[in-house]
Amino acid sequence: MVIGFVFISSCTDPIIGNKNHLPPNTFLSVFSMPGDTLAPGKTVKKISWWGDSPNGYVVGFRISFDSLNWGYTTSNDSTFIFSLSGQDSTFRIWVAAVDDQNVIDPTPASNRYPVVNSPPSMVFDPSLTLPDTIFPIATVKWIGTDPDGDNTITNYWYSINDTLHFKPLPGNINIMTLNKDSGLVAGNMSIYMKAQDNAHAFSRVIRMPLDSTKFLRVKNVTSKILLIKDMPTSEMNDANAYFGQVMDTIHYDVLDIKSNNGALIPKIINPMFIETLKLFRIIIWSANRTDNAQSPEKDPNLNLAQNSLPFYLNSGGKVFWTSGFPNVSVVQGTIFNFAPIDSIKTSCFIPVILGIDTTFISHDNNYPNLIINNSSTIIAGTKGFYPSSNAKTIYRIMPRTNCFNDTITVGIKSPSNNPNLVFFLMPIYLLNGNLNYSKALIRQVLLSDFGYGNMR
């Protein structure tokens, strides 16, 4: 344990008592001859002592580091942290026993403790490595330690692409986010870091990526629109064809979060993934039903949307969400916490919509009717929902056998005027049976609803 002492100024050794009463004697656990110095050690030291009273018993101890200012304790040991201002130094301690008559040892026990500073060390958090390809946003987290006490770390230093231009960070943080202003630009990048303690000793330099033969590939932001591909890899060809056709005159950047087991998803959602989204004015999140259909809350990409899109929308971004619905019995719309959904229709569930079904009716004359790609296309697990009052319905499906007289809402925009969210609860790339209708939908959402043409 570390003990705090109250020190009292004194110009002489604290000796009180009378000549007929023998004072106590004091002993340190490590004995040295007067003037001797013990072997060098770390700045954290546990020191023990005890006392012996010829005429009574010891009740406590006076302790000093300069023989002038004294503190008092009843303990027989303490852990001391010696603070260094240089690479190494020597500290001295005096301990005087106090007996039950308040008589103090006039010849305190004393030792000199040389202290050699131990440099700090740091590693990047191994569970939070960066994807190998990123936009110019990178959040890194690290673990810094020091044998002399982690609080002795005064600074961390970072440099991008070399070890010649380090910049300081406070020693009490363990996370930072780099961006274009930090020097993170398009190309092959690497991040270097080191720790510094209060004795000006440095740790070894560490590098991200850890493999010295690899680099972070940083992509430029080339558009105001980011298409997030979150569809099954088996449907990737349909999706690529759809967006290539309907956005042939609109340039967009792409982030594929499904391929290669989601290797391009940043492990730190806040701030890295959210700040990545903020590089763009419009997000198109295109998905299908969650892979973990029985437990959508466990689907990593749905969690990713839940934990990022509310922040992105609140920052002024605009989202076009198009996805199938998880095959679960969910009454409330909380799995889509970023959309104005009051509840999900549990009484009307369409297990399969075949390619022969073509009636995806717009509920707003500004939006075209949509047609399934072809007769072999199957859309599984369709549910309707009840939108909140501040949302406007834009798409419905006509009644089916198991949903008799119950039109199913599958598309909304919110708010009704100047919307920042168009929410379509179907995989839109499977509704490309009429290319002109599909292009009309994209123009309506991006140009009319989101004002893409007027964005600076």
N, C-alpha and C positions, 0 to 999 in steps of 0.2 A: 504494500500500500504506500501511497505518497502522503506524507503528513505535512500540513502547513503549520508554520510556527509564527508566534507573535514575538517580534524582536524589540528589545528595549535598549536604548543607547546607554553606554557606560564607558568611562575612560580607563577603568582598571578591571582586573579580574574580579568576578562577583563573589567575594569571600566574606561571609558573615559568620558569627558564632562567638564562642568564648574559648579561652586558652585551656580550660579544663575539659572541654568536650572535643574528642578526637574527630576530625572531619572524615567523611567517607572517601573511599578510593574509587576511581573510575577506570574501566577497562574497555577497550575496543576489540571486536572479534578478530581483527587482523592486527597483530602487534608489529611495530617497527621501532627501531632505535631513534632517539631524537635526531632530527635532520635527515633521516632516511626518507626515500621516496619509494612508494610501492610500484609494482609493475604497471605499465600503461593498460588502460581498459576503456570500455565504452562510456558514453556520457550518462547512461542510466545505471545507477549503482545502488545496490541494497547494502546498507551498513547497519551492523548490530553493535550493541554495547550493553554493559551491565555495571552494577556498582556494589560495593561492600562497605557497611558501616560498623565500626568497632563498638560503638555505644548505642546503637539503635537499628533502624532499618531504612533502606532507601525508598523514597516515595516518588521520585521523579528525576529528571535530568534537564540541565541547561545545555543548549546547543548553540554554537556560533560558527560562522564561516570567516570571521575576521578578528576574533577574540575581543571585540569591542561591543558588538550588538548581539544580544543573547535572546534566544527563545526558550520555551519550556514545553516539555512533553512528559507523559507518564509511560510512553511506549519504550520498548527495548530495541526497536529497529525502525527503519524507514527506508523507502526507496527515493533516491534523489535524482533529479534530472539536471545535470550541469549544462548550462547554456554556453555554447562556445561562440566567440566572435571571430575566431580564426580556425586554422586547421586542427590545432591541438593546444592544450593548456594544462595547468596543474591547479588543483583546488585543495584547500586544507579545511579540515573540520576539527573543532574542539568540542569535547563532551565532558560536562562536570556533573557528578551525581549530587543529589540533594537528599538529606536524610529527614527523619521525622521531626527533628528540631530546627529544620530550615537551615541547617549548616551545609555549605556548598564546598565541594572538593576544591582546595586552592591550587591544585596542580592538575588541571583538566587533561584527560587523555587526548592525544592528537595524532593525526596521520595526514600525510600528503598524498593526494590521489591524482596522478597524471591521467589525462583524458585524451584519447586519440579519436578524432572524428571519423565516423563511418559514413561513407557516401550513400545517398538515397538510391532507390531503384524504381523502375516503373515498367509496366507492360500494358499494351492495349488489351481491353476487356476481350477475352477470346470468344465470348458468346455474342459479341456485337460487331463482327467484322463487316466491312463495307462490301457491297456488290462490286463485281469487277468492272461494271459499266454504270455510270451515273450521269445525271445532269449536274451543272455546277453548284451542287449543294452536298456537303459531306459532314455528317455528325460523327465524331469519334469520341469514345469514352475510354478511360484508362484507370489503372489502379497504381497508385504511388505509395511506397512504403519507405521507412527510414529506421534503421536499428536504434537510432537515438531518439525515436519518437516521431510518428508521422507528422505531428504539428511542427516539426523543425523544417519541413519542406516549405520554402518561401516562394518559389516560383516554378512554373513549368514553362518550357520554351518549345516553340514549334517553328518549322520551316517547311516550305513547299519546294520540292524538287532538288534541294541541295542542303548541305549542312553549313552554309556560309552566311545565311541571312535569318538567324533565329530571332523570333519576337517573343516577348514575355507574356505570361498569363499568371494570375494569382495562384498561390499555392493551395488555396482552400477550395478549388474547383476540381472536377474530374471529368468534365465534358465540354466540348466546344463544337460549334458549327461553322464551317468554312464556306465561303461563297466566292463569287467572281471578284468582289472587292478585296477578298483575302489573298487573291492570286490564283484561285482555282479556275483555270481556263481550259478551253478545249484542247485535247491532246492526251498524251500519256503522262500521268501525274503520280507523284509519291509524296507521302507526308512523313516528316521526321520530327521526333520529340525527345526531350530530355528533362530531367528534374534537377533542381538545385536546392541545397539546404542552407540553413542560416550560417554555416561556416564556409559558404561559397564552394562547396564540393558538388560536383555534377555526377549524375548517373551516366551509364552508357547510353548512347543514342539508339533509339528504336525506330523502326520503319514500318509504315503501312503502304502496301501490302508487306507481310512478313517475309515472303519469298522475294529475295533481292533480284530475281530474274523477271518478276512480274510488275505490272503497273496498274493504276486505276485509269480506265478509259473514260475521259470526261467528254460528254457530247455537248455541243452548242444547242441553245434554245433557238429554233429557227421559225417558230410560229407562235401565235397566240392560243392555239388549240392543241391540247394533248389528248390523244386517243389511248385509253388504257384498255389493252386487250386482256380480257379475263374470261374468255370462252374456252371450252374444252379444246384440247389440241386436235381432236377429231373433227371439229367444226371450224378450225382455223382457216382452211381454204375458202369456205363459204364467207367467212367474215372478211378476209382479205379482198376477195372479189367484190363484196358489197361496198366496202368503204372506198376501194379504188375506183369504183364506178360512180357512186353517188357524190363523192367529194373530189371529182376529177379536176375541178377548177379551184378547190380550196386546199391550201397547203396545211399540213398538220404534222406534229411530232408524235412519236409512238413510244409507249412503255408497255412491254409485254410482261405481265406478272403471272402468267400461267405456265409458260414453257420452262423446261429445265427445273421443274419443282419449285418455281417461284424464286429462282436465284437472283433476279433483278429487283426483288422487293427489299428496300432498306429495313434492317432489323429494328431501327429506332424510328418509330412512327412520328413521335413528337420530340424534336422538331423536324427531323430530316425529311420524312415523307411529306408532311404537311407543307414545309417550306418548298419542297420540289413542286408540289401542286401549285403553289402561289407564283411560280415562275410563269404560269399560263393564265389566261383570262377565262378560258372555257375548258372544261373537262368533259370528254365523252367517255363514259365508263360502260363498256360493252361486255356483257357476260351471258351466261345461261344459268340453269339451275345449279345451285351449290353442289359440289361433289359429295359433301357430307349431308345428304338430303334429310336424314333423320334427325340430325342435330345441327341446324344451321349456325347456332351460336358458336360451334366449334370450327366452322369453316374459316381458315385464316384470311381469305380474301374478303369475306363478308365482314369479319372483324376489322379488317383494314379499312373498309369503307366506313363502318360505324365510327371508328376512332379518328378519322381524318376529314371526311366530307363536311361534318358540322362546322369545323374550324375554317375550312376552305370557304364555305358559303358565307360564314360570318365575316370573312375578310373581303367580301365583294366578288368572289368568284361565281361562275355560272356552271351548272352541271346538267348534262343530258344523260340520264341513267336509263339503260335498257337491258333488262335481264329477265330470265325465267324466275319462277317462284319456287322456293323450297317446298318439298312434299311433306309438310308437317301441319299439324293442327294448331295453328296459332290464332288466337282471338284478337289480340292487340297488334298494332303495327310497329311494335318497338324494335323489331329486327331491322327495320328501315328507319332508324332514328333521325335521319337527315331529311325525310320526306313527310309532308303533312298528311299522314294517314291516321284516321281515327281507329279503324279496326279492319280486320280481314274477314271476308265472307267465308264462313265455315260451312254454310248450308249449300253452297254451290261450288263444286269442285269438278273441273273437267280433266279427267286423267290423260286423255290424248286428243289432240286436234290434228287431223290428217290434212294432207295437201289438197284434198277436194274441198275443204272448207275455205271459203274466200271472203267471208263476211266480217271484216274488221272495220267497223263503221266509225267514221269520225263524228264526234259530237260537236264539232266546231267547223264551220264552213271553210276556215283558213287551212285546215289540214286535209290531205287526201285520204281516201279509203286505201287500205293496204291489202295485198294479196300474197299468199304463201308462195314460196319459190316455185315448187312443182309438186306433182301428185305424190312423189315419194318422200316428201318432207314430213316429219312428225315433230310436233311440239308437245311435250309432256308436262303434266302438272300445272294446269292454269287455274288460278283463283282470281276472283275479283276482290275489290276492297272498297271501303267507304272513305272518301277523302274528307279532309277537314274543311271547315267553312271558308278558309282563305285560299282554297285551291279550286281550279276550274277543270271539269272533266273535258278531255279532248278525244278519248277513244273508249269505245265499248265494244263488247262482243254480243251478238244477238243470242237469245235464249237457246239452250240445248235441251236434250231430253231430260237430263238430270238437273236442269236449272230452268224448269218451265216457268215462263212469264217473269224471269228474273234476268234482266240485262246486266252484264258483268262489266264493271268499270276496270279498264286495264291501263289507262293513260290519263295523266293530269299535268297541268302546269301550275306553278305557284310562284308568287301571287298571281291573281288573274290578270293584272296589268303590270307591264314591265317585269316579267317573271325572271327569276334567277335559277329555277329548277324546272326541267321537263322530265317527268318520271313515267317511264313506260315499262310495264311489268311483263314484257315478253322480249325474247331475243330478236332484235329488229333485223339482223342480217338474214334471218329466215323468212322475212316478209318482203322479198324482192321480186315478186312475180311480175310486177310492172315497174320497169326502171324509171319511167317518167314520174310515177307516183312517189317512188322512193326519193328521187332527187327533189321533188316538191316538198317532201317532209323535211329533208335536211335544210333546204333553203328557208323554210318557215321557222325551224327551230334556231338555226345559227344566225340568220340574217334578220328576220322579223322579231323573234322573241328575245334573242340575246344581243342583237345589234352589232354583230361581228364586223360588218362593213364600216361602222363608224368608230371602231376601237382604235386607239392610238397605241 
